[in-house]
Amino acid sequence: MANRKSTRITTLTDALSARRVLHLKEAAALLGVSEMTVRRDVADNPGLFGYLGGHIVPAADIESDVPYELARAADSHAVAKREACVHAARYIRPDETIFIDCGTTLEYLVDLIPENYSITAVCYSLNVADRLTRKPNVRIVMLGGVYHPSSASFAGDSGLETLDRIGINVAFLSAAGIDQQRGATCVHFHEVPIKQKVIALARENYLVVDRSKIGKLKPAFFAPTGAFRAVITEDGETAVA
């Protein structure tokens, strides 16, 4: 019994070293045990793990001045985020190239890609890339650059240069705020050049947000609402009022 627990702790530590954040359900599946067992393992090892918003993160991230933002956001409005992605998924078509933005909303869009669709998916965040690896017919293009733990994403000149060589049919963008006058904004300035370049290159752009983001204004502006073919929320295509 103790030996099995030690093996679980080692496996969980290795997984977090690679991914930085792991949903409770994913951890249970990885370890082949119940979610309750995972909770107990986390509680018994406070020096190694922390539990944050339904996610397991390294203890150091909990203890830092700014806790791991991706984990904190992941369970916020989860049902609404998934519903928004259900509406957006109808714009995923076989044999095309799509761009999937960073953040926690568009994780759900990846899960909705039909298994028989052969597509190319461009991304720049670890949480999105991780989910894409589970799709057998998806070819992944991961944009490089400097890693930013706050959003589990990469940004830099190398990623922007890669975009110049890719033809994007449909881009799915995320935002932390969308205001009728100011447009779409996010929290992290390093995301702005990537979002703006994708919007300029893609044939179709869709902004996918839950309604809690409507009316909010965050510090990093990246596009007016007119840059998108549609703003998609849990209610479907939505006018920004």
C-alpha positions as CSV (number, residue, x, y, z in Angstrom):
1,M,0.0,0.0,0.0
2,A,2.7,2.5,1.0
3,N,4.7,1.5,-2.0
4,R,1.8,2.2,-4.3
5,K,1.3,5.6,-2.7
6,S,5.0,6.4,-3.2
7,T,4.7,5.5,-6.8
8,R,1.6,7.8,-7.2
9,I,3.4,10.7,-5.6
10,T,6.4,10.3,-7.9
11,T,4.1,10.1,-11.0
12,L,2.1,13.1,-9.9
13,T,5.3,15.1,-9.2
14,D,6.7,14.2,-12.7
15,A,3.4,15.2,-14.4
16,L,3.3,18.6,-12.6
17,S,7.0,19.2,-13.6
18,A,6.0,18.8,-17.2
19,R,2.6,20.6,-17.2
20,R,2.5,22.8,-14.1
21,V,-1.2,22.3,-13.6
22,L,-3.4,19.1,-13.6
23,H,-7.1,18.8,-13.2
24,L,-8.3,16.5,-10.4
25,K,-10.0,14.2,-12.9
26,E,-7.0,14.1,-15.1
27,A,-4.8,13.2,-12.1
28,A,-7.2,10.4,-11.1
29,A,-7.1,9.0,-14.6
30,L,-3.3,9.2,-14.8
31,L,-2.9,7.4,-11.5
32,G,-5.7,4.9,-11.9
33,V,-7.3,5.8,-8.6
34,S,-10.4,7.7,-7.4
35,E,-10.5,11.5,-7.1
36,M,-10.8,11.0,-3.3
37,T,-7.5,9.2,-3.2
38,V,-5.8,11.9,-5.2
39,R,-7.2,14.5,-2.8
40,R,-5.8,12.5,0.2
41,D,-2.4,12.2,-1.5
42,V,-2.4,16.0,-2.1
43,A,-3.4,16.7,1.5
44,D,-0.8,14.4,2.9
45,N,2.0,16.2,0.9
46,P,1.5,19.9,1.4
47,G,5.2,20.5,0.7
48,L,4.8,19.1,-2.8
49,F,1.3,19.9,-3.9
50,G,-1.5,22.5,-3.6
51,Y,-5.1,22.3,-4.6
52,L,-6.5,25.3,-6.4
53,G,-9.9,25.7,-8.1
54,G,-10.3,22.0,-8.9
55,H,-6.7,21.7,-10.1
56,I,-3.5,20.4,-8.6
57,V,-0.4,22.7,-8.8
58,P,3.1,22.6,-7.3
59,A,3.1,23.9,-3.7
60,A,5.5,26.6,-4.8
61,D,2.9,28.1,-7.0
62,I,0.4,28.3,-4.2
63,E,3.0,29.9,-1.9
64,S,4.2,32.5,-4.4
65,D,2.9,36.1,-4.3
66,V,0.9,35.5,-7.5
67,P,-0.8,32.1,-7.5
68,Y,-0.9,30.2,-10.8
69,E,-3.5,32.2,-12.7
70,L,-4.4,29.6,-15.1
71,A,-5.5,27.2,-12.4
72,R,-7.5,29.9,-10.6
73,A,-9.4,30.7,-13.8
74,A,-10.0,27.1,-15.0
75,D,-13.2,26.4,-13.0
76,S,-14.6,29.9,-13.2
77,H,-17.8,29.8,-15.3
78,A,-16.8,26.3,-16.6
79,V,-20.3,25.4,-17.8
80,A,-20.7,28.6,-19.7
81,K,-17.3,28.3,-21.3
82,R,-18.1,24.8,-22.5
83,E,-21.5,26.0,-23.9
84,A,-19.8,28.8,-25.7
85,C,-17.4,26.4,-27.3
86,V,-20.3,24.1,-28.4
87,H,-21.6,27.0,-30.4
88,A,-18.1,27.9,-31.8
89,A,-17.3,24.2,-32.7
90,R,-19.6,24.4,-35.7
91,Y,-17.0,26.5,-37.4
92,I,-14.4,23.7,-37.2
93,R,-14.3,22.1,-40.6
94,P,-12.3,19.1,-41.8
95,D,-9.0,19.6,-43.8
96,E,-8.6,23.2,-42.6
97,T,-6.1,25.0,-40.4
98,I,-7.4,26.5,-37.2
99,F,-5.8,28.7,-34.5
100,I,-6.8,28.2,-30.9
101,D,-5.9,31.0,-28.4
102,C,-4.6,30.6,-24.9
103,G,-6.6,30.6,-21.7
104,T,-9.1,28.2,-20.2
105,T,-12.2,28.7,-22.3
106,L,-10.9,27.2,-25.5
107,E,-9.7,24.0,-23.8
108,Y,-13.3,22.9,-24.2
109,L,-13.2,23.6,-28.0
110,V,-10.4,21.1,-28.4
111,D,-12.5,18.4,-26.8
112,L,-15.2,19.1,-29.3
113,I,-13.1,18.5,-32.4
114,P,-14.6,15.4,-34.1
115,E,-12.3,12.5,-33.9
116,N,-12.5,11.8,-37.7
117,Y,-11.5,15.4,-38.6
118,S,-8.1,15.8,-40.2
119,I,-7.0,19.3,-39.3
120,T,-4.0,21.4,-38.5
121,A,-4.2,23.3,-35.2
122,V,-2.0,26.2,-34.3
123,C,-1.5,27.1,-30.6
124,Y,0.9,28.7,-28.2
125,S,-0.2,27.5,-24.8
126,L,0.6,24.3,-23.0
127,N,-2.9,23.5,-21.7
128,V,-4.3,23.7,-25.3
129,A,-1.4,21.7,-26.8
130,D,-1.8,19.0,-24.2
131,R,-5.4,18.5,-25.1
132,L,-4.6,18.6,-28.8
133,T,-2.2,15.7,-28.4
134,R,-5.1,13.4,-27.6
135,K,-6.7,14.0,-31.0
136,P,-5.2,11.4,-33.3
137,N,-6.0,13.2,-36.6
138,V,-4.8,16.7,-35.6
139,R,-1.5,18.0,-36.7
140,I,-0.2,20.5,-34.1
141,V,1.9,23.6,-34.7
142,M,3.2,25.0,-31.5
143,L,4.4,28.6,-31.6
144,G,7.6,29.1,-29.7
145,G,9.2,31.9,-27.7
146,V,9.6,32.8,-24.0
147,Y,7.5,30.8,-21.6
148,H,5.0,32.8,-19.4
149,P,3.8,30.8,-16.5
150,S,0.9,33.1,-15.7
151,S,-0.9,31.9,-18.9
152,A,1.1,28.8,-19.6
153,S,1.9,30.3,-23.0
154,F,4.8,31.2,-25.2
155,A,5.4,34.5,-26.9
156,G,8.2,36.1,-28.9
157,D,9.6,36.8,-32.4
158,S,10.0,33.1,-33.3
159,G,6.3,32.5,-32.9
160,L,5.3,35.5,-34.9
161,E,7.7,34.4,-37.7
162,T,6.1,31.0,-37.7
163,L,2.6,32.6,-38.2
164,D,3.9,34.2,-41.4
165,R,4.4,30.7,-43.0
166,I,0.9,29.4,-42.0
167,G,-2.4,29.8,-43.8
168,I,-5.1,30.0,-41.1
169,N,-8.7,29.3,-42.2
170,V,-10.4,29.9,-38.8
171,A,-9.1,31.6,-35.6
172,F,-10.8,31.2,-32.3
173,L,-9.7,34.0,-29.9
174,S,-10.2,34.4,-26.2
175,A,-10.5,37.6,-24.1
176,A,-10.7,38.6,-20.4
177,G,-12.9,41.5,-21.2
178,I,-15.0,42.8,-24.1
179,D,-16.4,46.4,-24.1
180,Q,-18.8,47.9,-26.6
181,Q,-16.6,51.0,-27.2
182,R,-13.1,49.7,-26.5
183,G,-13.3,46.2,-27.9
184,A,-11.5,43.0,-26.8
185,T,-8.9,43.1,-24.0
186,C,-6.8,40.7,-22.1
187,V,-4.7,40.7,-18.9
188,H,-1.3,39.8,-20.3
189,F,0.5,42.2,-22.7
190,H,2.7,39.4,-24.1
191,E,-0.4,37.8,-25.7
192,V,-1.3,41.0,-27.8
193,P,1.1,40.6,-30.7
194,I,0.1,37.0,-31.3
195,K,-3.6,37.7,-31.2
196,Q,-3.3,40.8,-33.5
197,K,-1.1,38.9,-36.0
198,V,-3.5,36.0,-36.1
199,I,-6.5,38.3,-36.6
200,A,-4.7,40.0,-39.5
201,L,-3.9,36.6,-41.2
202,A,-6.9,34.4,-40.6
203,R,-9.7,34.2,-43.1
204,E,-12.3,34.0,-40.3
205,N,-12.0,35.3,-36.7
206,Y,-14.3,34.4,-33.8
207,L,-14.1,35.7,-30.3
208,V,-15.3,33.0,-27.8
209,V,-16.1,34.2,-24.3
210,D,-18.6,33.5,-21.6
211,R,-21.0,36.3,-20.8
212,S,-19.2,37.3,-17.6
213,K,-16.5,38.9,-19.8
214,I,-19.0,41.3,-21.5
215,G,-18.7,44.8,-20.3
216,K,-15.3,44.3,-18.7
217,L,-12.2,46.2,-19.7
218,K,-8.7,44.7,-19.0
219,P,-5.4,46.5,-19.5
220,A,-4.1,45.0,-22.7
221,F,-6.2,46.0,-25.8
222,F,-5.9,43.8,-28.9
223,A,-8.9,44.3,-31.2
224,P,-12.1,46.2,-31.8
225,T,-15.3,44.1,-31.9
226,G,-15.5,44.7,-35.6
227,A,-12.4,42.5,-36.1
228,F,-14.5,39.4,-35.5
229,R,-17.0,37.8,-37.7
230,A,-18.9,37.0,-34.5
231,V,-18.7,37.1,-30.7
232,I,-19.8,33.7,-29.4
233,T,-21.0,33.2,-25.8
234,E,-22.9,30.4,-24.1
235,D,-26.0,32.0,-25.7
236,G,-24.6,31.6,-29.2
237,E,-23.6,34.6,-31.4
238,T,-24.1,37.6,-29.3
239,A,-24.2,41.4,-29.8
240,V,-21.9,43.3,-27.4
241,A,-24.2,45.7,-25.6
